[in-house]
């Protein structure tokens, strides 16, 4: 394991209370464990023992038996965002997507198929064309992301321009596919697959199945969310090619190939099998199940150290879908345990996971891991963990999943899109003194640029859920719900978390009973105060549960819920003095100023690693000079009561330390831009 493993080098139910309990509070911190990581070859810190027969022994056999979800999210066309930071992020993202020309996104596909490329130039960065010297081996991946984002944007806003542009791209990509024989579709040549099959050191291409998967996923989303029938035909051609290619390898050979990053191709093949009722695609998906990764998880053992994080989260999403279409409990156990372990033992306070794109230590060694690399919290990982959480919640609608979802969305997602430009981050670094860095308009196109345009096109997809009894309100986001089948409409008005309350107003309803269940956040200290039509309810619900109101609703009915927030600390499990400060669901970061920062530090092709680079690190070629050294304040306190030394400081969610050698202003991490900051502090 190298100190900064790059993407290229990397070949249970929730327990009772909320997921926030994974971090020890400052007042209850346990004694620090030794700094040295435990021997990775022991079973120390693992939750299960090695079985005599691995769960995935022998060939995986698919047999269809669908699992019915207990709850389902409302389709995005039934939910619309109202003015808020969520709507702002959606519009910044929409503007960025609109500026990316279709001809430029199609260039590498046309060039690879031998079709005229026109006068447009391709984009750079990870979409760099093959000029015989420095073409990116991931070229084409962002075009797939863009199709998914376009479909999501159309579903969430009804934007006809987004659909028209994406429909055109699908039609042009179909021409490229036909020129290549009707199945294979890529922006790079078929010789890549000979190199992959050879598994010859030094010749293996950079994640070709990862790239193919993004294109396939884009086609599937264009079909399911934007109604493009041609996209389904293109996808089935690509799936047939992937099926044929993988079927021609022995299982041993395929398992070796799966050590090269292959993304979520099994996820798309399983989704295709579910939609078309064609088991052929599920059987093809089974060839992309990496047994060395699945077996420990199915046995509830953490053997994640040394793995590339975002290579493997999509594999777990695929396992979740495989369970949903087969009822094979082994895949359920993989997804369930993986989520539990990552969120309770391998996630920082923002809910971000990964460091240098990998898991570098044993579980619950987060303080030690933070020191291994400055590139913490890859944004792709946060995006995909939220996708996984949605699957698990559909099986078991515990509000704890949305305690997790909310914290990640508020702290790790909303704060990683740059206002107005729509540019997004690669890493949300938690290294003290780091600053946020973003992609360029035309010369980046990282994996996180792709997941970013998807994320901010679908911010309405998890606010409301439903079952046979009624609806669930899981996120406090200004929005409108139109449940047309029930003749029911709801409007949610809130400034949460800036204001600790939300108001739900029924704007249309039929005179039949319906349950409305509102999540009561697990971070609360007591039950919320609730009013129905202006009258206080005598009973409420405990933190970490649902407040359920069931009655025949009528237009004009109004529910008001107050959620008082408080300051609290979460300590690193292996260093009780290293603590982060929160206020309700909000992670507070210290404003450390902008000395030494400029636009080149913040936006640029080198930005993902430079933004978190220590001040004394050597600069890369053509990189901005290092910023000045920065001393990170430490805090000495005489009381475990945070309010004794952290005081409100004017604007909502803004605080200031008092009585320290160097006092610091604390504010939401999602509101800090163009400044250096710290989230973790040494507090004695």
N, C-alpha and C positions, 0 to 999 in steps of 0.2 A: 504494500500500500504506500503510495507516494503521499507526501505531505498535502499537496493540492491535487487530488485525483481529478482529471478532466473527464468530460463526457466521453471522449474518445478512448480513454484508458480503461474504462470500465467495461469490459467485455459485455362462546363466551359472552357471552352477553355482557353488557355493561354492568359493572358491579354497583348495584344499589344507587348510590348517590351520583352526583354529576361528575362529568369528566374533569371538571376543574380541580377535583381532589387529587389529581396526579402530582401536583406540586405541593410541597410542604409549605405551610404558612410561615412567616417570619417568626411568629410567636411559638410555633410548634416544631421548629426545625430539629431534625435528628442530628446526632454527631456526624461530622464529616467523615467520609470513607477515605481510604488512602488514595492519593492522587494517581497512582499507577493503575491502569486498567487491568481487570482480572484476565487470567489466561483464557483466550477465546476457545481453547480446546477442551475446557471443562464444561460441565453442565451448570456451573454456578450462575444464578440469576435467571435460569430458564424455568418455565412453568410446567414442563412435561418431561417425561423420560423417553429415551429412544425405544420405539416399539420393536418387537422381534420381527414383524413384517411391516415394512413401510406402508402407509395408507395408499400410496399410488404405486403399488407393485404391479408390474405387467402392463399390458396395453390398456389404455383408457377406452372404454366402450360407451358410446352415447346411446341413450334410450330416452325418448321424449316423455316427460311427465311434468307439466307446468305447475309452478307454485303460485297460487293466487296471492297478490300483495294484500296486506291488511289495510294499508292506506295508499293513496295515490296523490301526486301533486296535480294541481289544476293545470290544464294546458295553458301555455303562455298566452295565446290569443284571448284568454278569458281574464287576464290580469294586466293592468296597465299602471305604470309608475306615475306618481304625481311629483310636483317639484320638490326636490331634496338632493342631497349629495349623490344618491343613487342615480337619479335622472341626469344630473350633471355628468357623472362618469359615463353613462350610456351615450350622451350626446357628444362628449369629447371623443369617445371611441368611434361613434358613427361618422364624425367628421374625418378622423384619420383614415377609416376604411374608404370613405368616398374619394380621398385624395390618391389612393393607390390604383393606378390604371390597370385595366383588365389586360391590355396588350402586353404590358410589362410582366404581369403575372403568368401569362401564357407563353412567353418567349422561349424558355428552356424546353417546354414540352414540344413546341413546334420544331425547334432546332433538333431535338432528339429524334423526332419522327420524320425529319427530312422535308418538312413543309415550310413554305415561305414565312419568315419571321417579321416581315414588315420593317418599318422604320423605328419602332420602339426599342429602347435598350432595356435589358433585364435589370433587376435590382441587384444590389451587392450583398456583402456579408455572407450569410449562410445560403443565399440564393445566387451567389456568384456563378456566372456562366462558365462553361468549359472553354477556356482559351488555349488549352494545351499545356498550361502551367499551374494555374491556381483555382480551377473550378471547384466549387463546393460539392462534396459528395452527398450533401443533404438537400441539394437543390430540388425544388418542387414541393418540399414539405409545407412551406407557408401557404402555397396555393390551396392545398387541402384544408389547412386551418381556415383560410379565408372563405372557402365555400361553406364550412360549418358555421362560421361567424355570420355569414350573410343569411343563411337559413335561420339561425337563431334570432338575428336582428329582425328579419321579416316576421317571424312568429311573435316576437315580443313587442313590435311597434306597428306592423303592417306596412312598413316602408316599401313602396312599389319599386323605387329606384334600386334598392339593394337586391330585390328579387330579379329585376330585369338584368342587372349586371351579372349576377351569378348564373342565371339561365343562359346567358350568352356564353359564359365561360364553360359551362357544362357542354353546350353544343360544340364548341371549338375543341374541347378535350376529347369529345367523342370522335371527331375527325382524326385527331392524333392517334387514338386507339385503333381506329379502322386501318390507318396507314401502317400501324405496327402489327397488324394481324387479327385484331378484334378482341383480344384478351388483355395482354400486357399494356399498361399505361404508366409511363414514368417520364421524368425529366432527365434521366441518366440511362446509359445504354445497357443492354442485356448482358454485356460482358461482366458487369458487377456481380451477377449471380454466379458466374463461373468462379470468380474470385472468392465469393462467399462459400461456395460449396467446397472449394479446395481446402479451406481453413488453414492456408499457408501463412505462417507468420510474416508480417510486413506487407501482405497483399490483400488482407481482408478489408473490404470497403467499410465506410462509416455508416453503420446502421441502415442498410437498404430497406429492410422490412418495416422499420420505424417510419421511414418516409412514405413507403407504399401505403401503410396503414392510414396516415393522415389524409391521403387522397381518397382512399376508400371511405373513411369516416365522413369526409366532406360530401361525397356522393350520397351516402346513406342519409345524412341530415338534409340534403337538398330534396330528397324524395319524401322523407317522413314529415319534415317541417314546412317545406315550400311546395310540395306537390309536384315535383318535377319527375315525370315518368321516365324521361331519357336518362336521368341520373341513376335510376335503378338498373337499367339495362347496362350502362357502363360499369356499375358496381358488380353486377353478376358476371360480366366478362372478366373483370379483375379477380373476382373470387374464384372463378373457374381456373384462371391461370395459377393463382396461389395454391389451389387444391392440387392441380396437376404437378406443380413444382415440388411441393412438400410430399406428395404421395410417392414420388420417384426416389425418395431417400429412405434408407433404413431408419428405424427408430433411434438406434444408437447415433447415427450420423445427425439426425435432426436434433437430438439432445445436445450434441456438441455445437451445432449451429446456433442453438438458442442461448449460448453463452455470449453471442453478439447481440447487442441491443435490438430488440424487435418490437418494442412498443406494445400497443393494444390491438394488434391485428386479430387476435382471437376474440376480443370484445366485439369488433365489427362483424366478424363471421357469425358469432352467436346471435347478435342482434338481427342479422340478415336471416338466419335460420328461423328466428321467432316470427319475423314479419312475413316471410314467404311460406312458412310451414315446410320448408325443404331441409331435411336432415343432412343432406350432403354438406351443407355449409357448416353445420355443427361438428360433423366428423372431421372436416378440414381444420376447424378451430382446435380440436383436440390435439392435433399434431404440434400446436404451438403452446403446449403446457409444459413448462420447465419443471421437471420432477425434483431436481435438487433444491429448488426453491419451495415447491408445494409441500413436500413431505414433512419438513420441520414444522411448518405452520399448521398443517392438519393435525400434528401431534402436540400442538401448543408449546413449541419451543422457539425461542428467539435465537436465530442464527443469521441475523441481518447484518452484523458487523462486516464491513468490507464490501457490501453491495452498493451498486449505484442506485440511488433512491428512485428517481423517476423512470428508470427502466422497469422497475418492479411494481410500482403502484398500479399502472395500467394492467399488469398481469393479474393483480388481485381484483380489479374491476371486472376483468374477463371471468375470473372464477365466480364472482357474485352472479353474473348473468348466466353462467353455466349452471349454477344451482337453480336459478329461477326457471330455466327451461327443462330441467331434468330431475329436480328434487334429489340430486346426489349430495348427501349430507357432507361428504368430504370437502366439497367446494364451499359449502356454507361455513365449515369450520375454518378453512383457509382465510376467508374474508373477515369473519368475525374476530378471530384471534389477531390477525394482522392489524386491524383497526384498533383493537384494544391495546395492543402492545405499543404501536407507534404513538397513539395519543396519550397514553399514560406513562411511557418510559422513554420516548424518543422525540418529544415535541417541546419546543421552547414556549415561553409565555404567550407569544403571538399565535400559537398553534402551528407555526412553521416547523418543518422538519428538514433535515439534511444539512451537511456542511461539506463544502467542496464537492457537492452533488452526491456525497456518499454518507453512510453511517460509519463513523470512524472509531467508535468505542463500543463497549458493552452497554446494555441498557442502563438508564438512570445514572449515566456518567456525563451529564450535560455540561457541567462546568468544565470538565476536562476536554470535552469535545469542542466547546466554544473556542478553546485556545489552539485547536489544531489548524484552523483555517478561518479566514475572514469572510468567506463566501457562504454565509449561513442562509437558510430559508429560501431555497430555490422556489420561484413562484409557480412553476409547473407542478411542483409537488403539492402546494396548497390547493391549486385548482383541482387536481385529480383526487386528493383526499376528500374534498367536498363532494365530488361525484360519487365516491365510494360511500360516504355518509348517507347520501340519499337512498342508495340501495338498502343499506342496513336499516334505516328508519322505516322503509316500506315493509320490512319483515317484522319489525318490532318498534312500534311508534313511541319510543321513550323520549321524553323531552330533553334528556341529557344529550342526545345527538344534536339537538339544535342549540343547546348551550355551547357546544363545540363549534357548530356551524356559525353561530352569531359572532363568537370571538374571532374566529378566523376571518369572516367577512369584514367585520368592522376594522380590524387591525392589520391584517395581512393582505387584504384585497383592495379595499377602498383607497388605502394609502399608497398603492403602488402604480397608480395611473397619474401621469403628470397633468395638472390642470390645463385645459384648453388645447394642448397639443394632442392628447390621446396617447402619448408615448408611455410605455410600460417598463417595468424593471425585470431584471434577470434574478437577482437576489435581494431579499430584504435583510441586509446585514444587521446583526445584533452585536457586532464587535463595538465596544465603547469607542466613540469618536468617529464612527462611520458616517457616511452621508448617502443619500439616495441617488442612484444613477439610472439613466433611461436610454432606450434605443434611439437611434437616429431615424429620420424620415425614410431613408432609402438604402442604408448601408449596414443594417444589423440583421433583422429577421431571425433572431434566436428562437429556440423552442418556446421561450416564455413570451416572446412577441406574439407567437401564434396562439398559445393558450390565453394570452391577454385579450386579443380581439374577440375570442370566444367568450371569456368570462364576462366582459363588460357589455356583451350583446344579450345576456340572459339573466340580468339581475332580478327579474321578476319570477324566476322559475320555481322558487322554493318558499315563497311567503305563505301561501295557503295550500293546505292538503285536505283530502276528503275521504270519508268512508260512507257506509250505508246509513249511519246515524246523523251525519252532518259534516261540519268542517272544522279544521284546526287552523289556528292563527299561530304560526311558528316564528315569524320575524316581524319586527315592528318597523315597517317601512311604509311611507306614504304611498298609497296605492288604491286602486279600485278593482273589485272582483265582480265579475258578471257570470253567475252560475245559471246560464240560460235554461238548462234542463229543469231546474227547480224554480225558475222565475224569481231568483234571489239575487239581490245586488247589495254589495257592502262597500263602504268607503272608509279607509283608515287614514286618520290624520294624526301626525305625530312629528316631533322634532327629536325623537330619540336617537342617540343617547344624550344629545345636548340637553334635552328635557326629559325627566324620568317618568314619562306617562304616555299613554296612547288613548285615542278615542275611536271607537268603531261605531259607525252610523249605518243602520239598515236603510237603503234607499228604495228597495222593492222586495216584496215577499208574498208568498201564498199563505193562507191561514192554516198551515199544518205544522205540527211540532218539528223542531230541528235543534240539534245540539251544536252549540258554538263552544269550542274548547280553546282557551287562550293559554299559551305557555307562560308559566310563572318561572322566571329565570332562577337557576340554581345558585347564583351568586348573592341573591337577596338574603337578608338576615331574618326576615319575618314575612308573613303573608301580606300581599298587596291590599291596598284599600280599593274597593270597587264600587262604582255607582251604576245603577240601571235607571235610565230616564231621570237622572238627577237625584235619586234616592239611594243612600248608602245601603249596601247589602250587609246583612248581619253575619254572614259566613263568607269565607274566602277559600284560599287553597294554599298549601305549603309550598315553599321554594322547591324547585325541581319537580313540579307536577303540573297538571293542567287545571285551570279554573273552568268548570263546565257549567254552562247555562243552557237549559233546554226548555223551550216553550214555543208556542206559535208566534212568530215574529211578524211585525208590521212595519211599513215604511215610517221612518221617523224615530224608531227605537234607537237608543243610544247607550253604549257601554263605555264607561270611562275607567281606566285602571292606572293607579299610581304605583310606581316601582322605585321607592327611595334607594338611592345609591350610597355607597360608603367606600372609604379608602381601605385597602388591604394589600398585603404583600404576599408574593410567592417566591420562595427560595429555591435555588438549585438543589436537587436531591443530594448532590455530593459536595456541596459547599453552602452551608446554611447562612453564611454571611453575604453571599452573592444573591441579591434580591431584586425583584422587579416590583413596581408599584402599579396598582390598578385602581380604577374608580368605576364600580359597576362592571360592565363588560369591556371597559376601555383600558388599554395598556397605555400608561403615561411614559413619555420620553422626555429627557432633559434637553433643553435647548442649549447647545454648546457653541453657538455662533457660527459664522461663515468665513472666518479668516482663512485665506488661502484658496478658497473655492471660486471657480468661475465656470462659464458655460462649458468649457472643454472638459472640466472635471466631471460634469453632471450629465451631459449628453454626448455620446460619441461611440464609435465602433469598439473602443477598448473599455467602455464604461462599466460592464458588469463586474470586472475584477478590480478596476482602478478605484471605483467608488468605495470599496471597503479596504483598500490597500493601506497598511500601516504607513505612518508618515515617513519612516526611515527605509521603506522598501525600495529596491531599485526600480526605476521607471522602465516601461517597455519602449521599444522603438516608436518614435513619433508620438509618444504619450505626453500628457501634460506633466509638468514637474511635480514632485511630491509636495503636499501641503505641510505647513509647519507642524512640529511636534505639539502635542496637546496633552496636558495633564488632566486626567479624569478625576473629578472631585470624589472624595469618599465622605461618608457621613458617620458621625458618632452621636448616639442617642442614649438617653437615660431612661426611656420609657418605651414599652412595646406599643403604646398608643400612637399611631401615626399622626393623628390630628394634633398632637402636642408639638410637632415640628414641621408639619406640612399644612399650609394654610391656603384657602381660596385666594385667588389673585386676579379678580376682575372678571374677564370673560368666562362664560360657562366652560367647565372642564379644564380650567387653567388653575394651577397651584404654584406655590413658591415655598421652598424649604426655608427654615429660619434657624438661626443660632449655629450655623455651620461655618467652617473656615471659608468655604466658597459656597454661597447659596445659589440654587439653580431653579429656573422656571420649568415646571413640568406641564406638559400638554399632550393631547392624544398623538400617538405616533403617526396616525393617518393624516394629521394636519401639518406635519413638519416637511418642508421642502427647501432645498438649496441651503441647508444648514447641516452642521454636524450634530450628532445626538448620542445619547446613551439610554438604554433601557435597563440594563443590569448595573447595579451599584454594589460596592462593598459597604455594608452597613454593620457597624459594631455597636 
